[in-house]
Amino acid sequence: MRRQARKPFDESKIPNDLCPIATELIELKTGDWRAERPVVDRDKCVKCATCWLYCPTQCVQEKSTWFEANLEICKGCGICADECPHHAIVMKEELEE
């Protein structure tokens, strides 16, 4: 096996104060572009956590006797409603105020 003649990257030449450009965290509220929102029927919810398990954005939060979506993060994909075995979640159209 042949070796490279020189290292592809010399770490010693990097200044100590170098900072990548995109290091500032920005809070992104993905719920801003949602067309539908999940609504939980608290009487049907048995707190099985299936919605929490399948949610791609992990916006489902645990309450005392049910689960609820954080609408600031929820994208309205409807996976939680599709996967709920007790049909406790329905998707409602988001209305502009």
MIVO-912000 format. One record per residue: residue number from 1; x, y, z of N, C-alpha, C in turn; chain; residue in three letters. Coordinates in steps of 0.05 Angstrom, whole numbers, plus 5000, padded with zeros to 4 digits. Layout:
! residues N
[NUM [X Y Z] [X Y Z] [X Y Z] 'A' 'ALA']
...
***
This chain:
! residues 97
[1 [5017 4977 5000] [5000 5000 5000] [5018 5025 5000] 'A' 'MET']
[2 [5012 5044 4982] [5028 5068 4981] [5019 5089 5001] 'A' 'ARG']
[3 [5037 5104 5011] [5031 5125 5030] [5031 5152 5015] 'A' 'ARG']
[4 [5016 5171 5025] [5016 5197 5013] [5043 5210 5019] 'A' 'GLN']
[5 [5052 5227 5001] [5078 5240 5004] [5077 5260 5028] 'A' 'ALA']
[6 [5055 5273 5032] [5052 5292 5054] [5024 5290 5066] 'A' 'ARG']
[7 [5021 5300 5090] [4995 5300 5103] [4975 5317 5086] 'A' 'LYS']
[8 [4951 5308 5083] [4931 5324 5068] [4923 5350 5083] 'A' 'PRO']
[9 [4927 5350 5109] [4918 5373 5125] [4937 5377 5149] 'A' 'PHE']
[10 [4948 5400 5151] [4967 5406 5172] [4953 5422 5194] 'A' 'ASP']
[11 [4947 5408 5216] [4932 5421 5238] [4948 5442 5253] 'A' 'GLU']
[12 [4974 5442 5251] [4990 5461 5265] [4987 5490 5254] 'A' 'SER']
[13 [4977 5493 5230] [4975 5519 5218] [4948 5532 5223] 'A' 'LYS']
[14 [4930 5520 5239] [4904 5531 5245] [4907 5550 5269] 'A' 'ILE']
[15 [4898 5575 5266] [4899 5593 5289] [4880 5583 5312] 'A' 'PRO']
[16 [4887 5589 5337] [4872 5580 5359] [4845 5593 5361] 'A' 'ASN']
[17 [4842 5617 5350] [4817 5632 5352] [4799 5628 5328] 'A' 'ASP']
[18 [4805 5609 5311] [4788 5604 5288] [4761 5593 5296] 'A' 'LEU']
[19 [4740 5605 5286] [4713 5596 5293] [4697 5592 5267] 'A' 'CYS']
[20 [4685 5569 5264] [4669 5565 5240] [4646 5585 5238] 'A' 'PRO']
[21 [4637 5591 5214] [4618 5612 5210] [4591 5606 5223] 'A' 'ILE']
[22 [4580 5582 5220] [4553 5576 5229] [4553 5563 5257] 'A' 'ALA']
[23 [4563 5576 5277] [4563 5565 5304] [4542 5577 5322] 'A' 'THR']
[24 [4529 5598 5313] [4509 5611 5330] [4483 5595 5327] 'A' 'GLU']
[25 [4471 5587 5349] [4447 5571 5348] [4423 5590 5343] 'A' 'LEU']
[26 [4406 5582 5325] [4382 5596 5319] [4358 5578 5325] 'A' 'ILE']
[27 [4340 5589 5341] [4316 5573 5348] [4297 5573 5324] 'A' 'GLU']
[28 [4293 5550 5312] [4276 5547 5289] [4249 5536 5297] 'A' 'LEU']
[29 [4228 5551 5292] [4201 5541 5300] [4189 5529 5275] 'A' 'LYS']
[30 [4191 5503 5272] [4181 5490 5248] [4151 5489 5247] 'A' 'THR']
[31 [4137 5496 5268] [4108 5496 5268] [4096 5520 5253] 'A' 'GLY']
[32 [4113 5539 5245] [4103 5562 5231] [4092 5556 5203] 'A' 'ASP']
[33 [4100 5535 5191] [4090 5528 5164] [4071 5505 5164] 'A' 'TRP']
[34 [4060 5498 5186] [4042 5475 5189] [4015 5481 5176] 'A' 'ARG']
[35 [4003 5462 5161] [3977 5465 5149] [3955 5452 5167] 'A' 'ALA']
[36 [3963 5431 5181] [3945 5417 5199] [3958 5413 5226] 'A' 'GLU']
[37 [3943 5411 5247] [3954 5407 5274] [3940 5383 5287] 'A' 'ARG']
[38 [3955 5369 5303] [3944 5345 5317] [3928 5354 5342] 'A' 'PRO']
[39 [3904 5342 5345] [3888 5348 5368] [3883 5321 5382] 'A' 'VAL']
[40 [3889 5320 5408] [3887 5295 5424] [3861 5294 5438] 'A' 'VAL']
[41 [3846 5272 5435] [3822 5267 5451] [3831 5255 5477] 'A' 'ASP']
[42 [3830 5270 5498] [3841 5261 5524] [3827 5237 5535] 'A' 'ARG']
[43 [3802 5233 5528] [3787 5210 5538] [3796 5184 5524] 'A' 'ASP']
[44 [3805 5186 5499] [3814 5162 5485] [3843 5156 5490] 'A' 'LYS']
[45 [3859 5176 5497] [3888 5172 5501] [3893 5155 5525] 'A' 'CYS']
[46 [3908 5133 5521] [3915 5114 5543] [3944 5117 5551] 'A' 'VAL']
[47 [3957 5137 5539] [3985 5143 5545] [4004 5120 5538] 'A' 'LYS']
[48 [4000 5109 5514] [4016 5086 5505] [4043 5096 5493] 'A' 'CYS']
[49 [4045 5121 5487] [4070 5134 5476] [4077 5126 5448] 'A' 'ALA']
[50 [4058 5115 5433] [4063 5108 5405] [4067 5134 5389] 'A' 'THR']
[51 [4052 5155 5395] [4055 5180 5381] [4083 5192 5386] 'A' 'CYS']
[52 [4092 5190 5411] [4118 5200 5418] [4140 5185 5404] 'A' 'TRP']
[53 [4137 5159 5401] [4157 5142 5389] [4160 5148 5359] 'A' 'LEU']
[54 [4138 5153 5345] [4139 5156 5316] [4142 5185 5307] 'A' 'TYR']
[55 [4140 5204 5324] [4142 5233 5317] [4170 5239 5306] 'A' 'CYS']
[56 [4172 5248 5281] [4199 5254 5270] [4212 5278 5282] 'A' 'PRO']
[57 [4197 5297 5292] [4209 5321 5304] [4210 5320 5334] 'A' 'THR']
[58 [4201 5298 5346] [4201 5294 5375] [4188 5318 5390] 'A' 'GLN']
[59 [4165 5326 5379] [4150 5349 5392] [4129 5339 5411] 'A' 'CYS']
[60 [4125 5314 5413] [4104 5303 5431] [4114 5304 5460] 'A' 'VAL']
[61 [4098 5317 5477] [4105 5320 5505] [4086 5305 5523] 'A' 'GLN']
[62 [4097 5295 5545] [4081 5280 5564] [4067 5298 5584] 'A' 'GLU']
[63 [4041 5295 5587] [4025 5309 5607] [4018 5289 5628] 'A' 'LYS']
[64 [4001 5297 5647] [3994 5279 5670] [3981 5253 5661] 'A' 'SER']
[65 [3961 5255 5644] [3947 5230 5635] [3944 5228 5605] 'A' 'THR']
[66 [3959 5244 5590] [3958 5243 5560] [3983 5254 5549] 'A' 'TRP']
[67 [3986 5251 5523] [4008 5264 5508] [3998 5286 5491] 'A' 'PHE']
[68 [4014 5306 5486] [4005 5330 5471] [4029 5340 5454] 'A' 'GLU']
[69 [4023 5350 5431] [4044 5360 5413] [4051 5389 5420] 'A' 'ALA']
[70 [4076 5396 5420] [4085 5423 5422] [4081 5436 5395] 'A' 'ASN']
[71 [4062 5454 5393] [4055 5465 5367] [4075 5484 5355] 'A' 'LEU']
[72 [4094 5493 5371] [4116 5510 5360] [4135 5493 5344] 'A' 'GLU']
[73 [4137 5467 5349] [4156 5450 5335] [4142 5432 5315] 'A' 'ILE']
[74 [4117 5424 5320] [4102 5405 5304] [4099 5415 5275] 'A' 'CYS']
[75 [4106 5398 5256] [4104 5405 5228] [4077 5397 5215] 'A' 'LYS']
[76 [4061 5383 5230] [4035 5375 5220] [4035 5352 5201] 'A' 'GLY']
[77 [4054 5334 5203] [4057 5312 5184] [4035 5291 5187] 'A' 'CYS']
[78 [4024 5289 5211] [4002 5270 5216] [4011 5241 5222] 'A' 'GLY']
[79 [4036 5236 5225] [4046 5209 5231] [4035 5200 5258] 'A' 'ILE']
[80 [4034 5219 5277] [4023 5211 5304] [3994 5202 5302] 'A' 'CYS']
[81 [3978 5216 5286] [3950 5208 5283] [3947 5182 5268] 'A' 'ALA']
[82 [3964 5177 5248] [3963 5152 5233] [3971 5128 5250] 'A' 'ASP']
[83 [3991 5132 5268] [4002 5110 5283] [3987 5105 5310] 'A' 'GLU']
[84 [3971 5123 5319] [3957 5120 5344] [3938 5096 5343] 'A' 'CYS']
[85 [3943 5075 5360] [3926 5051 5359] [3898 5056 5370] 'A' 'PRO']
[86 [3894 5077 5385] [3868 5082 5398] [3853 5105 5384] 'A' 'HIS']
[87 [3864 5115 5362] [3852 5136 5346] [3845 5160 5363] 'A' 'HIS']
[88 [3863 5167 5381] [3859 5189 5400] [3869 5216 5388] 'A' 'ALA']
[89 [3882 5215 5365] [3893 5239 5353] [3880 5243 5325] 'A' 'ILE']
[90 [3870 5266 5321] [3859 5274 5294] [3873 5299 5285] 'A' 'VAL']
[91 [3876 5302 5259] [3889 5325 5248] [3867 5346 5240] 'A' 'MET']
[92 [3870 5370 5250] [3852 5392 5245] [3866 5412 5228] 'A' 'LYS']
[93 [3851 5424 5209] [3862 5445 5192] [3870 5469 5208] 'A' 'GLU']
[94 [3893 5480 5202] [3903 5504 5216] [3890 5528 5203] 'A' 'GLU']
[95 [3877 5544 5219] [3863 5567 5208] [3879 5592 5215] 'A' 'LEU']
[96 [3881 5611 5195] [3895 5636 5200] [3878 5654 5217] 'A' 'GLU']
[97 [3892 5669 5234] [3877 5687 5252] [3877 5715 5242] 'A' 'GLU']
***
